[in-house]
Amino acid sequence: SFSRIILCILFTLSDSVYITVPLHLKSIVDLLLVLFIISQKKKERI
């Protein structure tokens, strides 16, 4: 997949900054998605 290609490039660069930043961004996006899903479920209950 596309994200796997990016990860391979990042690991070949093997610089900690290039590896940790995308991971942090992904975790933030995941967190936002979870919050969004929770808010949608709360709306459905009401």
Helices and strands as residue ranges (DSSP letters): H 2-13, H 16-45
